[in-house]
Every structure is written in C-alpha cells, then in structure tokens.
C-alpha cells in the first residue's frame, strides 16, 4: 500500500496542468484540421467551421443534463428496499 506522502502521479497539480495543456493542444489541432477537409453539408449548419467539435460538445452537455434529470426522476429513498 502506498504511503500518504506519495500522491498518485495523476493527482499531482503539475501533472493535471500538463494534461490540460496537452488536451488543449490536441483539441486545437483537431479543430484546425477542419480547414483541411472538404465538406459536403447536407443542411446549413453542418458546413460551418468546427461543426463536429461544437456539436459533439453540445450533445455531451445535453446527455449529461438528461441523465441528471432522469436520475432525479427515478431516485428512490434510501429505505426503499427495507419497506
């Protein structure tokens, strides 16, 4: 078992900052790569710059909000199975 003096490498503030920077560079690179792709839009919005990035982000937020609402709707009391 690890001693409390040694934090896990993923929990260190320096590692977290480094990972944010790396993921930011990757995201920026992928969005900028959109300039290199020839688009064939089926409707107006899917031809806009960075459509896949912002549509995916918005979809993720919608799914999280839906899951939270569904969880609140289906939530039971802690004593549900004891009754």
C-alpha positions as CSV (number, residue, x, y, z in Angstrom):
1,X,0.0,0.0,0.0
2,X,1.3,3.4,-0.9
3,X,2.2,5.8,1.9
4,X,0.2,9.0,2.2
5,X,3.3,11.0,1.5
6,X,3.3,9.9,-2.2
7,X,0.4,11.2,-4.2
8,X,-0.6,9.3,-7.3
9,X,1.0,10.9,-10.4
10,X,-2.3,11.8,-11.9
11,X,-3.4,13.7,-8.8
12,X,-0.4,16.0,-8.8
13,X,-1.1,19.6,-9.7
14,X,1.8,19.7,-12.2
15,X,0.5,16.6,-14.0
16,X,-3.0,18.0,-14.1
17,X,-1.8,21.2,-15.7
18,X,0.3,19.3,-18.2
19,X,-2.6,17.1,-19.2
20,X,-4.9,20.2,-19.6
21,X,-2.2,21.7,-21.9
22,X,-1.8,18.5,-23.9
23,X,-5.5,18.0,-24.3
24,X,-5.9,21.7,-25.3
25,X,-3.3,21.3,-28.0
26,X,-4.9,18.2,-29.3
27,X,-8.3,19.8,-29.4
28,X,-7.0,22.9,-31.1
29,X,-5.1,20.7,-33.7
30,X,-8.2,18.6,-34.5
31,X,-10.5,21.7,-34.8
32,X,-7.9,23.5,-37.0
33,X,-7.6,20.3,-39.2
34,X,-11.2,21.1,-40.2
35,X,-9.6,23.6,-42.7
36,X,-8.1,20.6,-44.5
37,X,-11.3,18.7,-45.0
38,X,-13.6,19.3,-47.9
39,X,-17.2,19.5,-46.5
40,X,-20.3,18.3,-48.3
41,X,-23.0,19.7,-46.0
42,X,-26.5,18.1,-46.0
43,X,-28.0,21.1,-44.2
44,X,-26.8,24.6,-43.5
45,X,-25.1,24.2,-40.1
46,X,-23.0,21.1,-40.8
47,X,-20.9,23.1,-43.2
48,X,-19.8,25.6,-40.6
49,X,-16.3,25.6,-39.2
50,X,-15.7,23.3,-36.3
51,X,-19.2,21.8,-36.5
52,X,-18.2,18.4,-35.3
53,X,-16.5,19.9,-32.2
54,X,-19.2,22.2,-31.0
55,X,-22.0,19.7,-32.0
56,X,-20.2,16.9,-30.0
57,X,-19.7,19.2,-27.0
58,X,-23.4,20.4,-27.1
59,X,-24.5,16.7,-27.4
60,X,-22.4,15.7,-24.4
61,X,-23.9,18.5,-22.3
62,X,-27.4,17.5,-23.4
63,X,-26.7,13.9,-22.4
64,X,-25.4,14.8,-19.0
65,X,-28.4,17.1,-18.3
66,X,-30.8,14.4,-19.5
67,X,-29.0,11.8,-17.3
68,X,-29.3,14.1,-14.2
69,X,-33.0,14.7,-14.8
70,X,-33.6,11.0,-15.3
71,X,-31.7,10.2,-12.2
72,X,-33.8,12.7,-10.2
73,X,-37.0,11.3,-11.7
74,X,-36.0,7.7,-10.8
75,X,-34.5,8.4,-7.4
76,X,-35.8,6.3,-4.5
77,X,-35.5,6.8,-0.8
78,X,-32.6,5.1,1.0
79,X,-35.2,2.9,2.8
80,X,-36.9,1.8,-0.5
81,X,-35.9,-1.8,-0.2
82,X,-36.4,-2.0,3.6
83,X,-40.1,-1.2,3.3
